[in-house]
Amino acid sequence: MKEKEISAREFDETDCWPALVLSRSKVVSWLLVLGWMVVIFCFSAQANSGHETGKYLGQYNIMVRKCSHVFEFAVLFLLIRRAWVVTFKTGRLGRIATLASAVIAILYAATDEWHQSYVPGRSATFDDVLVDCCGVFLAWGIWLAICKLSRSSTSRT
């Protein structure tokens, strides 16, 4: 059974995406994903970055760096999920798009750590992959909360 295309208004409500829509273009949506992956790659390619940021951040260095990882991968998850939904434009894709987005972001986190093992002054640890996963799951939780709020506000009107 083929799923029907839905209107722009239904599309936003079905996807539970906030009013700010990045783009409805498939190409732009996936370019945003690839662009963000390049940003993450470039951060990971910086040699001795922990030592360098430690000069400026002092005792807060590790906390700021770990929070940055959480943020990077939360954004990556949300961008990937949005790109899936824009690509297929169906309301029933939700769970599949969300799970696929999480899997892709987590796999990218693992390959990012592997990449860091080749960068001078950097190390690759499973703990860092878990920190990145926290970003994915935090974004997933926030997205679910937005969906719940969106559904409850539309059911009241």
Residue, then its C-alpha position, 0 to 999 in steps of 0.5 A: m500500500k502506497e503512503k499518500e503525500i501530505s500537505a506542507r501543514e500536515f507535514d510539519e505537524t506530523d513530523c513534530w518539527p518546530a515552526l523553524v524549518l531549515s529547508r524542504s529541499k532534499v539536496v539542501s537537507w542532505l548537504l546540511v548533514l554532510g556539512w555538519m559531518v565535515v565540521i565534526f571531522c575538522f574538529s577531530a583532525q586538530a592535533n593536540s587539541g586537548h592540550e591547546t584548549g586546556k590552556y584557555l579553559g583550565q579546569y573546565n577543559i574536559m567538561v566543555r569538550k565533552c559538552s561540545h561532543v554531546f552538542e555536535f552529535a545531537v545536532l547531527f542526529l536532528l539534521i539526519r532525521r530532518a533529511w530523512v523526513v524531507t526526502f520521503k515526505t511521509g508521516r508514517l516514516g517517523r520511527i524508522a527515520t528516527l532509528a535510522s538517524a540514531v544508527i547513522a549518527i552513532l556509527y559516525a561517532a565510532t568512525d570519528e573516534w577511529h579517525q582521531s586515533y590517527v591524529p597526533g596528540r589525540s586518542a580514540t576511546f569507547d568512552d568518547v563514543l558513549v559521550d557522543c551517543c548521549g548527544v544522540f539520545l538527548a536530542w531524541g528525547i528532546w524531539l520526543a518531548i516536542c512531539k508530545l507537546s505539539r500533539s497535545s497543543t493541536s488536540r486542544t484546538 
